[in-house]
Amino acid sequence: MPTSIELIFIVFSVLVILSIWTIKLSNRFGIPSLVLFLGIGMLAGSDGLGGLYFDNPPLVQSLGVVALVMILFAGGLDTEWEGVRPVLWKGLSLSTIGVLLTALLVGVFVSLVQGFSLLEGLLLGAIVSSTDAAAIFMVLRARSAQLPQPLTQLLELESGSNDPMAVVLTIALIRLLTEPATSLWELVGFFMVQMTVGAVLGIVMGEVMRLLFNALELELEGIYPVLSVALVLLTYGLTSFLNGSGFLAVYLAGLTMQRKPFTHQHSVLRFHDGLAWLMQVTMFLMLGLQVFPTRLVPIAWVGLLISLFLIFVARPASVHTALAFSGTPFREQMVVAWAGLRGAVPIILATFPLLAGITQADTIFHLVFFIVLTSVVLQGPTIPLIARVLKIETFPSEEAASHLSVRT
């Protein structure tokens, strides 16, 4: 008889293979791959055809953190600094002002329509405040359309840098809910330390990684990707230990490292691109398994209402406010607003209230899942159409298209 570990290997392998196969469907029909990955996980789960019972938020969160660390580093490593530099301040504005305003607007709306307390509403708003570049670029590739390069770089930078902001906001609001005596100044101090330590250590570790790679001069090419994984985990662990944002640190480490050439750069880039894919598929499958579809039905109408508010009110308002003085044309701002797809990060962040014992944690988790799913389904396939309607679409060559890679 097969042992339990053998069964786990079989089930996991089959689910991953099915997920990879569905990428062809994603490219053909313009459906973001994450929706299909999640769908496979849900079908395999206890409420689906597979009947696999899985309810382990601590494991989902732990593996989700590892996956996000690797995906964010790969995103930073594959982001061209020369392309990012012209849109740096716009991206930072979107990832700070934009995230804060989105969380505030959604939080107030949720507290009104769902009957949550203001803090519980703000918590849900913070959880869904970050965007997902993986879904955006998958849709663009599927429809053979690409936004102008500066706009693409802006969305790329925003998606890579706004996840840490959402994480910090989520943790801060959970702290307020579990420790009501926490003062405003304590939260401000917490935020400043998280961002400052994360930024400083991320830049420093990125420089250290490149210098170390160039100084070793090892003949074993295969050892360099192994070294990079160890350094990425060290960056996240050290930053978090020092009360900084580990997610911000690993993204900046990747971005800093690739600013100048380093030994075996091409092979390291290819390795982390493949690793990011594995992490993404694994993460979405587990999140799909963790969700109970029967629990989505009672909150479906509320989830749809919140999704529509996020898509048509909160996201556009936050984008137009964040880019108000940037000189970005209004039509481009509209595309940025519409391309604000939600992805894996909100669903992983939704496990934080579950582990913290927040009263509305289970409802929040399933609401977030529904919001993410409807956001991607409604917005994803229509991004190329919106770009064409607004007359700002360009058609890339195969070489340009090949540079688009998966990011969270």
Secondary structure, DSSP 8 states (H G I E B T S, - for coil): ---HHHHHHHHHHHHHHHHHHHHHHHHHH---HHHHHHHHHHHHBTTSSS-B----HHHHHHHHHHHHHHHHHHHHHTS-HHHHGGGHHHHHHIIIIIHHHHHHHHHHHHHHHS---HHHHHHHHHHT-S--HHHHHHHHHHTT-B--HHHHHHHHHHHHHHHHHHHHHHHHHHHHHH-TT--HHHHHHHHHHHHHHHHHHHHHHHHHHHHHHHHH--S-TTHHHHHHHHHHHHHHHHHHHTTS-HHHHHHHHHHHHTTS--TTHHHHHHHHHHHHHHHHHHHHHHHHHH--HHHHSTTHHHHHHHHHHIIIIIHHHHHHHHTTTS---HHHHHHHHHT----HHHHHHTHHHHHHT-TTHHHHHHHHHHHHHHHHHHHGGGHHHHHHHTT--B---HHHHHT-----
